[in-house]
Amino acid sequence: MQPTMRVIHPDGRQESHPLTPETDTYELLKKLVGGWLEYVPAHYHALQDHEAVIDEEGLLKALPPNWAGSRLIGLDLTQYPPLHGPIVIVPHNPEDGPSPAQQRQHAASGNNLVSVYVRALKGDAEALATLGVRSPDEITVIDGRMAAPRHLYLIHPDGQAERFTAGSDDEGRRWIEGKLGQAYRFSPHECGVQAYAVIYSAAPTDQRPNGPAQKAAALGATPCGPVVLIPTGQPDPSPTHQRLDEALNGSAAARAELGLTAGW
């Protein structure tokens, strides 16, 4: 069977590109992706003998979210946001190392570096020797990852939505107080989504019923005035959350269904 690259576009379109010995794979990938190449780590997808490649700057370029492609490669959308821009599925080259399936198998074993560190921190002698230290106190762990941005969303009764990136909890609180004044949270059993806390004003100056927010979060009651959505970090596989997440991440169809308009 002839190896093939498959492209999945954000609008659901797919196209195939057969690979021959004469194909310059790197140049073709750059053309299909449209930017710098980023190979999606194996633990983010469920492909066995194929790689998923995206534009490294997809978010910076504000490329549209690729819900169809993210689902097709097995990305867990209850845990992670969708990938942005075209997704190219490429046959894995054994010369490049273990396949995605083998990488996941190794990560699940007790011999990967993370597992060794965990055992070493618990005082396991073999793991300590592997790291070249004598005790857990000699282990230094530096987390150089950038903190993920935390977006808060405000929905007005007319469906207009705002997004605010909070650099800290205090900054988020001040923004909410400025928008809502004294506020309360809908109890979890009154909400159809668990991935967002729903905050409403105790004394809204805008007395209009907020139908878009009620529909978006499947609330048991219709609040008046603007409503703020705060991510809780809880996994939420519900269709209601998926539709809301699609709307907040730029899906025009989901926004139209919920009656939302947004400028980001």
TORDODREN-760677 format. One line per field, with one value per atom (N, C-alpha, C, CB): x, y, z. Coordinates in steps of 0.05 Angstrom, whole numbers, plus 5000, padded with zeros to 4 digits. Glycine has a CB too. Example, Ala and Ser with C-alpha at 12.3 -4.5 7.8 and 13.67 -1.06 7.14 Angstrom:
% TORDODREN-760677
xx	(5264	5246	5264	5226	5257	5273	5258	5282)
yy	(4886	4910	4934	4911	4955	4979	5001	4988)
zz	(5156	5156	5156	5181	5142	5143	5157	5114)
This chain:
% TORDODREN-760677
xx	(5017	5000	5018	4981	5011	5027	5023	5020	5045	5042	5029	5069	5013	4998	4998	4970	5000	4995	4966	5014	4952	4924	4922	4906	4909	4905	4876	4913	4872	4845	4843	4838	4826	4823	4803	4815	4804	4785	4756	4792	4750	4722	4713	4718	4731	4723	4732	4694	4742	4751	4776	4757	4779	4802	4814	4795	4840	4854	4877	4863	4883	4905	4927	4894	4952	4976	4993	4991	4992	5009	5039	5003	5054	5083	5098	5092	5117	5134	5163	5131	5181	5210	5221	5226	5208	5218	5206	5211	5186	5173	5192	5148	5193	5208	5188	5220	5188	5168	5168	5173	5192	5194	5181	5223	5187	5176	5146	5189	5137	5108	5094	5102	5105	5094	5092	5110	5113	5113	5091	5140	5087	5066	5039	5069	5034	5008	5001	5006	5021	5016	5014	5038	5031	5030	5047	5003	5067	5084	5105	5067	5115	5134	5121	5147	5136	5124	5126	5139	5104	5104	5091	5088	5106	5095	5080	5118	5055	5039	5049	5008	5056	5066	5047	5071	5059	5043	5021	5061	5026	5006	4982	5019	4982	4959	4940	4968	4949	4931	4931	4940	4916	4913	4923	4883	4937	4948	4969	4960	4970	4989	5015	4976	5014	5038	5039	5039	5026	5026	5031	4998	5041	5046	5025	5075	5020	5002	5019	4979	5018	5035	5017	5055	5024	5008	5027	4990	5015	5030	5038	5014	5063	5073	5061	5103	5055	5045	5015	5060	5000	4972	4956	4961	4962	4948	4956	4953	4982	4991	4979	5021	4975	4963	4933	4972	4922	4892	4879	4881	4892	4881	4856	4901	4835	4811	4815	4789	4800	4803	4794	4786	4809	4803	4790	4830	4764	4749	4748	4720	4743	4740	4766	4732	4789	4814	4823	4835	4817	4825	4810	4818	4785	4770	4781	4740	4787	4796	4822	4798	4840	4866	4864	4887	4840	4837	4844	4852	4846	4852	4829	4857	4835	4815	4805	4826	4783	4772	4759	4753	4757	4748	4771	4735	4796	4819	4835	4837	4834	4851	4835	4874	4843	4829	4836	4837	4820	4826	4852	4803	4864	4887	4877	4902	4894	4886	4900	4893	4884	4895	4893	4923	4905	4904	4920	4914	4911	4925	4934	4908	4959	4970	4977	4994	4966	4972	4993	4946	5016	5039	5047	5063	5053	5063	5089	5068	5092	5116	5139	5111	5162	5187	5202	5204	5206	5220	5248	5222	5260	5287	5286	5299	5263	5260	5257	5237	5256	5254	5228	5255	5221	5196	5171	5193	5152	5127	5110	5111	5089	5072	5062	5049	5054	5044	5065	5033	5090	5112	5119	5137	5117	5123	5103	5122	5078	5057	5061	5029	5069	5074	5098	5080	5119	5142	5134	5165	5118	5109	5093	5093	5078	5062	5078	5039	5102	5119	5132	5140	5145	5158	5186	5158	5195	5223	5228	5234	5206	5210	5221	5183	5232	5246	5228	5257	5203	5185	5180	5157	5177	5173	5198	5166	5221	5246	5248	5271	5241	5241	5222	5235	5198	5178	5188	5151	5199	5210	5233	5219	5250	5273	5264	5292	5244	5234	5222	5212	5214	5204	5226	5183	5251	5274	5282	5268	5272	5279	5309	5262	5324	5353	5362	5365	5348	5355	5350	5339	5328	5322	5342	5293	5349	5369	5395	5372	5403	5429	5427	5435	5404	5401	5405	5373	5396	5399	5425	5376	5441	5467	5467	5481	5447	5445	5442	5421	5446	5445	5419	5468	5405	5380	5361	5386	5335	5316	5322	5288	5336	5343	5362	5355	5376	5395	5382	5418	5357	5343	5332	5320	5338	5328	5310	5351	5285	5266	5259	5241	5263	5257	5234	5282	5212	5190	5192	5162	5201	5204	5181	5229	5159	5136	5122	5116	5113	5097	5069	5096	5059	5032	5012	5025	4993	4972	4954	4955	4947	4930	4903	4926	4892	4866	4846	4866	4828	4808	4782	4803	4772	4746	4727	4746	4702	4684	4659	4675	4651	4627	4607	4634	4582	4561	4539	4548	4533	4512	4485	4518	4463	4436	4431	4415	4444	4440	4458	4445	4474	4491	4520	4479	4525	4552	4570	4553	4593	4611	4638	4615	4650	4676	4695	4675	4721	4740	4762	4752	4769	4790	4810	4778	4836	4858	4868	4881	4863	4871	4899	4851	4917	4944	4946	4962	4926	4925	4897	4943	4892	4865	4855	4865	4873	4865	4857	4888	4871	4865	4838	4887	4833	4807	4784	4807	4788	4768	4761	4777	4782	4777	4762	4804	4768	4753	4724	4766	4719	4691	4676	4690	4689	4676	4669	4693	4687	4682	4659	4707	4655	4633	4606	4641	4608	4583	4577	4584	4597	4592	4592	4566	4574	4570	4558	4553	4570	4561	4558	4581	4543	4539	4545	4510	4549	4554	4530	4580	4522	4502	4513	4493	4497	4506	4510	4486	4529	4535	4511	4556	4492	4469	4449	4454	4453	4436	4449	4431	4473	4487	4489	4515	4488	4491	4520	4475	4538	4567	4582	4578	4602	4619	4646	4622	4653	4679	4680	4686	4657	4656	4639	4644	4648	4632	4617	4649	4591	4574	4568	4547	4577	4574	4555	4602	4536	4517	4516	4489	4506	4505	4483	4502	4489	4468	4448	4481	4457	4440	4446	4443	4438	4445	4432	4438	4448	4436	4421	4458	4429	4416	4396	4436	4370	4350	4340	4327	4352	4343	4350	4355	4331	4338	4361	4313	4379	4402	4397	4428	4382	4376	4400	4356	4418	4442	4459	4459	4463	4478	4463	4484	4437	4421	4423	4391	4423	4424	4453	4416	4473	4500	4509	4519	4501	4509	4487	4518	4465	4442	4434	4448	4429	4423	4394	4428	4389	4363	4344	4364	4356	4340	4354	4338	4338	4349	4358	4328	4384	4393	4387	4423	4389	4386	4413	4365	4418	4443	4465	4450	4490	4513	4520	4537	4533	4541	4570	4523	4586	4614	4618	4632	4633	4641	4670	4635	4676	4703	4710	4706	4732	4740	4746	4765	4736	4741	4763	4715	4770	4791	4780	4812	4754	4742	4736	4715	4742	4734	4704	4746	4695	4666	4660	4656	4652	4647	4619	4651	4604	4576	4574	4561	4553	4549	4545	4525	4533	4529	4556	4513	4575	4601	4616	4618	4614	4628	4618	4624	4592	4580	4590	4549	4590	4599	4628	4594	4644	4673	4679	4687	4663	4667	4660	4649	4639	4631	4653	4604	4664	4684	4710	4688	4715	4740	4737	4749	4715	4713	4695	4739	4680	4663	4639	4653	4637	4614	4588	4618	4587	4562	4553	4565	4571	4564	4555	4587	4568	4560	4533	4581	4527	4501	4479	4500	4485	4466	4459	4476	4480	4476	4468	4501	4469	4462	4484	4437	4509	4531	4546	4551	4556	4574	4599	4560	4623	4647	4668	4658	4687	4707	4734	4709	4737	4764	4765	4771)
yy	(4976	5000	5025	5000	5044	5068	5086	5083	5095	5113	5140	5118	5151	5175	5195	5168	5220	5241	5249	5266	5252	5261	5287	5239	5307	5333	5336	5356	5344	5349	5379	5332	5393	5422	5429	5435	5453	5460	5459	5488	5462	5461	5432	5478	5412	5384	5372	5381	5389	5379	5361	5402	5341	5324	5321	5296	5318	5313	5294	5340	5279	5259	5266	5231	5260	5265	5240	5291	5224	5200	5207	5184	5190	5195	5175	5192	5185	5168	5172	5176	5155	5159	5186	5137	5199	5225	5248	5229	5243	5264	5276	5253	5303	5317	5320	5345	5302	5301	5327	5277	5337	5361	5385	5367	5389	5412	5409	5415	5384	5380	5386	5351	5377	5382	5412	5369	5427	5456	5469	5468	5460	5471	5465	5460	5440	5432	5445	5402	5448	5459	5490	5451	5501	5530	5546	5540	5533	5546	5528	5558	5535	5518	5491	5532	5469	5443	5437	5421	5427	5417	5389	5436	5369	5342	5340	5321	5333	5330	5307	5326	5311	5289	5264	5298	5241	5216	5213	5192	5224	5220	5237	5226	5256	5273	5260	5300	5240	5229	5198	5237	5185	5156	5142	5149	5156	5144	5123	5166	5102	5080	5082	5053	5083	5083	5108	5058	5129	5155	5178	5159	5199	5224	5244	5234	5263	5286	5311	5288	5326	5350	5375	5347	5396	5421	5445	5425	5469	5494	5501	5517	5504	5510	5536	5511	5554	5581	5583	5602	5561	5562	5580	5534	5580	5597	5626	5588	5631	5659	5671	5660	5654	5664	5665	5647	5657	5656	5638	5684	5616	5597	5585	5575	5577	5567	5540	5564	5534	5508	5485	5507	5463	5441	5419	5430	5421	5402	5375	5412	5374	5349	5334	5354	5347	5334	5325	5351	5341	5334	5309	5357	5306	5282	5258	5286	5262	5239	5228	5248	5244	5234	5223	5255	5226	5216	5234	5191	5260	5279	5280	5308	5278	5278	5307	5266	5314	5341	5347	5345	5327	5333	5343	5308	5339	5347	5369	5323	5370	5389	5405	5375	5430	5445	5433	5475	5439	5428	5441	5434	5426	5437	5458	5414	5476	5498	5495	5525	5501	5500	5472	5510	5468	5441	5421	5442	5396	5374	5355	5360	5349	5330	5304	5342	5282	5256	5243	5238	5236	5227	5199	5246	5180	5154	5157	5136	5142	5144	5131	5131	5144	5133	5119	5155	5092	5078	5088	5049	5102	5112	5136	5121	5147	5170	5162	5187	5135	5126	5110	5149	5106	5091	5103	5088	5087	5097	5109	5074	5124	5135	5114	5151	5091	5070	5060	5046	5057	5048	5069	5041	5094	5116	5115	5143	5111	5109	5085	5109	5063	5038	5043	5015	5056	5061	5080	5073	5101	5120	5107	5143	5085	5071	5052	5057	5046	5027	5041	5014	5026	5037	5046	5018	5045	5050	5078	5029	5093	5119	5138	5130	5161	5179	5190	5202	5196	5207	5187	5215	5161	5140	5137	5114	5139	5137	5160	5138	5184	5207	5203	5233	5193	5189	5168	5179	5146	5126	5137	5101	5153	5165	5184	5180	5200	5218	5204	5236	5178	5162	5146	5142	5150	5137	5110	5134	5103	5077	5077	5072	5058	5058	5055	5035	5037	5033	5058	5009	5071	5096	5118	5105	5120	5140	5135	5139	5110	5103	5110	5074	5106	5113	5142	5104	5159	5188	5198	5202	5180	5188	5204	5203	5201	5215	5194	5235	5204	5186	5188	5191	5210	5213	5232	5225	5231	5248	5278	5243	5285	5313	5325	5316	5307	5317	5321	5297	5315	5317	5346	5297	5358	5385	5383	5406	5392	5391	5420	5374	5427	5454	5452	5468	5465	5466	5492	5464	5489	5512	5518	5509	5504	5508	5535	5485	5548	5572	5565	5588	5581	5576	5580	5594	5562	5565	5589	5539	5605	5628	5619	5645	5635	5629	5649	5628	5640	5659	5658	5651	5682	5685	5696	5704	5688	5696	5710	5672	5732	5746	5746	5775	5737	5736	5756	5707	5775	5795	5783	5821	5795	5785	5785	5801	5803	5803	5784	5832	5768	5748	5758	5739	5783	5793	5781	5825	5771	5758	5772	5728	5773	5784	5763	5809	5765	5747	5763	5729	5754	5767	5747	5782	5752	5734	5743	5734	5727	5734	5724	5722	5742	5734	5722	5758	5726	5715	5713	5732	5699	5697	5724	5677	5740	5767	5785	5780	5783	5799	5790	5796	5764	5754	5763	5724	5763	5772	5802	5767	5818	5846	5851	5862	5836	5839	5832	5822	5810	5801	5822	5773	5832	5852	5877	5859	5885	5908	5904	5915	5880	5874	5868	5850	5854	5844	5857	5815	5869	5878	5854	5895	5855	5832	5809	5839	5786	5764	5738	5761	5720	5693	5673	5690	5648	5627	5608	5611	5600	5579	5553	5574	5539	5513	5493	5502	5474	5455	5440	5436	5434	5418	5434	5406	5461	5478	5483	5505	5472	5477	5451	5488	5454	5431	5427	5435	5444	5440	5441	5462	5424	5423	5436	5395	5441	5452	5482	5446	5494	5523	5529	5538	5547	5558	5582	5566	5585	5606	5626	5594	5651	5672	5693	5685	5702	5722	5745	5710	5768	5791	5789	5817	5797	5797	5820	5799	5842	5865	5876	5887	5862	5871	5897	5850	5916	5940	5935	5962	5914	5905	5883	5895	5889	5871	5851	5886	5852	5834	5805	5843	5786	5758	5750	5740	5734	5726	5698	5726	5698	5672	5659	5677	5673	5660	5645	5680	5658	5645	5621	5665	5623	5601	5577	5609	5582	5561	5550	5571	5568	5559	5540	5583	5546	5530	5512	5548	5510	5493	5498	5464	5524	5531	5524	5561	5517	5510	5535	5497	5558	5583	5604	5594	5623	5644	5668	5652	5674	5697	5723	5695	5745	5771	5785	5789	5800	5815	5797	5827	5808	5793	5770	5811	5750	5725	5720	5701	5711	5704	5674	5719	5663	5635	5633	5622	5616	5613	5583	5621	5577	5548	5536	5546	5512	5498	5477	5484	5470	5449	5421	5452	5418	5392	5380	5393	5354	5342	5342	5314	5346	5348	5337	5377	5312	5301	5306	5271	5323	5327	5341	5343	5336	5350	5380	5339	5388	5416	5430	5419	5418	5430	5431	5415	5410	5409	5432	5382	5436	5457	5484	5456	5489	5514	5518	5514	5497	5500	5506	5473	5494	5501	5530	5482	5540	5568	5587	5574	5581	5598	5596	5591	5575	5572	5579	5543	5592	5604	5591	5605	5570	5557	5575	5529	5583	5601	5586	5610	5560	5545	5543	5517	5537	5535	5562	5524	5583	5610	5617	5631	5611	5617	5601	5611	5576	5559	5569	5530	5580	5590	5620	5586	5633	5661	5679	5667	5671	5686	5701	5668	5724	5738	5746	5763	5744	5749	5760	5724	5775	5788	5776	5816	5753	5741	5717	5732)
zz	(5000	5000	5000	5025	4982	4980	5004	4955	5017	5040	5031	5055	5049	5042	5066	5034	5060	5079	5077	5076	5100	5099	5114	5111	5102	5114	5123	5095	5148	5158	5164	5183	5150	5153	5175	5126	5187	5208	5200	5217	5174	5165	5159	5141	5165	5161	5135	5163	5116	5090	5095	5071	5078	5079	5051	5091	5050	5025	5029	5012	5009	5010	4991	5004	5000	4983	4984	4994	4963	4962	4963	4936	4977	4980	4962	5009	4947	4930	4939	4900	4930	4937	4929	4923	4910	4901	4917	4872	4934	4950	4970	4963	4970	4991	5014	4981	5033	5055	5071	5073	5077	5093	5080	5100	5054	5040	5036	5012	5032	5029	5055	5020	5077	5104	5109	5126	5103	5107	5091	5100	5066	5049	5060	5020	5069	5078	5105	5081	5123	5149	5147	5169	5130	5127	5146	5129	5159	5179	5190	5201	5214	5227	5235	5251	5233	5239	5268	5223	5279	5307	5306	5326	5316	5318	5345	5316	5343	5367	5384	5360	5410	5426	5426	5454	5427	5425	5446	5426	5470	5491	5487	5518	5468	5463	5443	5453	5428	5407	5410	5379	5392	5394	5369	5398	5352	5327	5335	5309	5320	5326	5311	5320	5285	5268	5251	5251	5260	5245	5265	5230	5254	5269	5262	5265	5280	5274	5275	5295	5253	5251	5247	5227	5262	5260	5257	5286	5253	5253	5282	5239	5287	5314	5324	5314	5306	5314	5308	5300	5308	5302	5320	5304	5346	5365	5361	5394	5357	5353	5328	5352	5308	5283	5284	5260	5306	5309	5288	5308	5282	5263	5276	5255	5260	5272	5285	5250	5307	5320	5301	5346	5303	5285	5302	5272	5306	5322	5308	5327	5282	5267	5268	5238	5262	5262	5290	5250	5310	5337	5346	5357	5339	5345	5330	5339	5305	5288	5298	5259	5309	5318	5347	5316	5359	5386	5408	5389	5403	5425	5444	5413	5470	5491	5495	5518	5483	5485	5511	5462	5529	5556	5574	5569	5564	5579	5566	5583	5539	5524	5504	5510	5498	5477	5450	5478	5429	5403	5392	5384	5373	5358	5338	5343	5330	5312	5285	5325	5264	5237	5226	5237	5202	5190	5206	5161	5206	5219	5198	5241	5196	5176	5190	5161	5179	5190	5172	5192	5183	5168	5177	5171	5159	5167	5183	5143	5205	5222	5207	5249	5209	5197	5220	5184	5218	5240	5245	5233	5225	5229	5249	5203	5254	5272	5301	5264	5306	5333	5338	5353	5363	5369	5357	5399	5350	5339	5362	5326	5356	5377	5396	5365	5385	5402	5421	5385	5411	5428	5449	5411	5441	5461	5484	5447	5477	5499	5516	5487	5504	5519	5538	5500	5529	5546	5569	5529	5562	5583	5604	5570	5597	5617	5633	5603	5625	5640	5663	5622	5680	5704	5698	5726	5673	5667	5654	5648	5650	5638	5659	5626	5649	5667	5689	5651	5683	5703	5725	5690	5718	5738	5755	5725	5743	5758	5778	5739	5770	5788	5811	5774	5805	5826	5846	5813	5836	5855	5871	5839	5858	5872	5894	5852	5889	5909	5933	5897	5928	5950	5964	5940	5954	5968	5956	5996	5933	5921	5914	5895	5925	5921	5892	5938	5877	5849	5833	5838	5837	5823	5830	5828	5856	5864	5850	5895	5849	5835	5806	5839	5793	5765	5760	5754	5779	5776	5787	5791	5799	5809	5834	5788	5851	5876	5899	5877	5923	5946	5962	5964	5960	5975	5959	6003	5966	5952	5956	5963	5978	5983	5962	6010	5948	5928	5900	5926	5898	5872	5870	5870	5848	5841	5817	5837	5820	5798	5791	5805	5766	5757	5736	5745	5741	5722	5706	5737	5681	5664	5646	5648	5651	5633	5639	5637	5618	5621	5630	5595	5649	5658	5636	5683	5634	5613	5619	5611	5600	5605	5615	5580	5634	5645	5635	5676	5618	5607	5623	5577	5629	5640	5619	5666	5619	5598	5610	5581	5598	5607	5584	5616	5590	5571	5578	5568	5560	5565	5556	5549	5565	5558	5528	5571	5513	5484	5469	5473	5484	5471	5466	5446	5470	5467	5488	5468	5480	5499	5500	5491	5524	5528	5539	5547	5534	5545	5559	5523	5583	5599	5607	5624	5602	5610	5638	5589	5658	5685	5691	5706	5699	5706	5733	5704	5750	5777	5787	5797	5809	5820	5829	5843	5841	5850	5827	5866	5805	5781	5770	5760	5770	5761	5778	5760	5805	5824	5819	5852	5816	5812	5786	5811	5765	5740	5743	5718	5757	5762	5778	5776	5799	5816	5800	5840	5782	5765	5746	5750	5738	5719	5733	5702	5756	5768	5795	5772	5808	5835	5854	5837	5873	5891	5874	5916	5877	5859	5874	5836	5861	5872	5850	5883	5859	5841	5840	5848	5816	5813	5826	5784	5841	5852	5829	5873	5832	5811	5801	5820	5819	5810	5793	5834	5792	5776	5748	5790	5743	5718	5702	5723	5676	5658	5650	5634	5660	5654	5681	5635	5683	5707	5702	5716	5677	5670	5675	5641	5680	5685	5710	5661	5727	5748	5736	5773	5743	5731	5753	5719	5749	5768	5758	5774	5775	5767	5788	5764	5780	5798	5818	5781	5843	5864	5859	5891	5847	5842	5814	5864	5793	5766	5759	5746	5747	5737	5710	5732	5696	5672	5680	5650	5679	5689	5667	5701	5644	5622	5628	5595	5623	5627	5608	5622	5618	5602	5590	5620	5569	5556	5544	5535	5531	5520	5541	5505	5564	5585	5596	5608	5599	5609	5590	5612	5564	5545	5543	5517	5544	5541	5563	5540	5588	5611	5621	5633	5606	5613	5643	5609	5650	5677	5684	5682	5709	5718	5720	5744	5721	5722	5704	5752	5696	5678	5694	5656	5694	5710	5695	5715	5709	5696	5696	5712	5675	5673	5663	5699	5663	5653	5671	5650	5659	5674	5667	5667	5686	5681	5684	5702	5665	5666	5673	5638	5694	5703	5700	5733	5686	5683	5711	5665	5715	5740	5738	5749	5714	5710	5712	5730	5716	5718	5690	5735	5686	5661	5658	5658	5633	5629	5600	5632	5598	5571	5560	5573	5575	5566	5540	5588	5524	5499	5503	5484	5526	5532	5534	5558	5549	5552	5525	5572	5509	5484	5466	5470	5465	5448	5459	5448	5485	5497	5491	5527	5494	5489	5460	5497	5442	5414	5408	5396	5421	5417	5428	5431	5451	5463	5449	5492	5434	5419	5389	5421	5382	5356	5335	5345	5343	5324	5317	5335	5292	5284	5287	5255	5281	5282	5311	5270	5330	5358	5369	5374	5361	5371	5361	5362	5336	5325	5339	5295	5346	5359	5387	5362	5401	5428	5428	5445	5406	5405	5415	5420	5412	5422	5400	5438	5406	5387	5403	5374	5391	5405	5386	5419	5396	5379	5380	5386	5393	5394	5375	5422)
